[in-house]
Amino acid sequence: MGTQDRRARERAERRDRVVEAARDLAERDGWSAVTTRRLADEIEYTPPVLYQHF
């Protein structure tokens, strides 16, 4: 696999991690609890990193 393939795979994995964390947070505390800051805290990212993905 080349570098582009690896980067694409890693980006997809990060995206999946964010989506899964959002779903878990919504299940646990309701959709109103899903904010950028709270989601970032859940997955130990900063809010700007989330903006890069979505």
C-alpha positions as a Python dict, from the first residue, in 0.01 Angstrom:
ca = {
    (1, 'M'): (0, 0, 0),
    (2, 'G'): (116, 347, -80),
    (3, 'T'): (114, 655, 133),
    (4, 'Q'): (-208, 784, -24),
    (5, 'D'): (-388, 460, 55),
    (6, 'R'): (-267, 465, 414),
    (7, 'R'): (-370, 827, 464),
    (8, 'A'): (-713, 762, 316),
    (9, 'R'): (-760, 462, 542),
    (10, 'E'): (-648, 656, 851),
    (11, 'R'): (-881, 944, 763),
    (12, 'A'): (-1173, 703, 725),
    (13, 'E'): (-1089, 542, 1060),
    (14, 'R'): (-1083, 882, 1232),
    (15, 'R'): (-1415, 973, 1073),
    (16, 'D'): (-1568, 644, 1190),
    (17, 'R'): (-1437, 709, 1542),
    (18, 'V'): (-1602, 1053, 1547),
    (19, 'V'): (-1935, 920, 1417),
    (20, 'E'): (-1934, 633, 1666),
    (21, 'A'): (-1857, 868, 1955),
    (22, 'A'): (-2140, 1100, 1849),
    (23, 'R'): (-2384, 810, 1840),
    (24, 'D'): (-2270, 686, 2180),
    (25, 'L'): (-2300, 1033, 2330),
    (26, 'A'): (-2648, 1078, 2181),
    (27, 'E'): (-2760, 740, 2312),
    (28, 'R'): (-2631, 815, 2657),
    (29, 'D'): (-2730, 1182, 2696),
    (30, 'G'): (-2957, 1271, 2402),
    (31, 'W'): (-2882, 1456, 2079),
    (32, 'S'): (-2887, 1793, 2252),
    (33, 'A'): (-2571, 1684, 2434),
    (34, 'V'): (-2379, 1629, 2110),
    (35, 'T'): (-2179, 1948, 2074),
    (36, 'T'): (-1850, 1996, 1897),
    (37, 'R'): (-1666, 2063, 2222),
    (38, 'R'): (-1821, 1771, 2408),
    (39, 'L'): (-1760, 1535, 2117),
    (40, 'A'): (-1399, 1650, 2093),
    (41, 'D'): (-1356, 1587, 2466),
    (42, 'E'): (-1503, 1237, 2430),
    (43, 'I'): (-1252, 1133, 2165),
    (44, 'E'): (-962, 1340, 2300),
    (45, 'Y'): (-937, 1564, 1994),
    (46, 'T'): (-961, 1939, 1971),
    (47, 'P'): (-1266, 2102, 1809),
    (48, 'P'): (-1058, 2224, 1508),
    (49, 'V'): (-964, 1863, 1430),
    (50, 'L'): (-1335, 1779, 1406),
    (51, 'Y'): (-1388, 2068, 1166),
    (52, 'Q'): (-1113, 1929, 942),
    (53, 'H'): (-1307, 1606, 900),
    (54, 'F'): (-1657, 1742, 850),
}
